Amino acid sequence: MWLMLLLMVSLNATAQKLQVRSMTMATGDQTAVNQPRLDINGQPCALLRVHLKDSKPEFQGNVIGDVQKNDMRYYVYLSEGTQMIRIVPADHFPLHISFADYGIKRVVGKSVYDLVVEETQGDLTTGNDFTGTFTEDAEIT
């Protein structure tokens, strides 16, 4: 039993995980102005275009309305002032993204941002949602 658990952890430890490659403001892009969306207070939203190869990701946070898909880009409208988003992909661990880590303190309404997320080979036990350590009994402490 313990050997089987160790084997499963070893196989998963080299699987692919997601990481942010870049997040930039698309200055001059008028998509959020030409295709506006308003939050519940009637304020214009910012548009976050998430470039991600995943079949059915879920976007959590200050998301306004339905997420639209165009090829491998997801159009996510966020209320002005949003500082982070959580992406829960169908085939990977969740990814919590703080925009400040990429030089953007908060999103601004009527603005467009590009977030590029890619798969990398890596040690999944160091993912940003793992908060425990493995013991010999395979308990999380």
Disulfide bonds with the S-S distance in Angstrom:
none
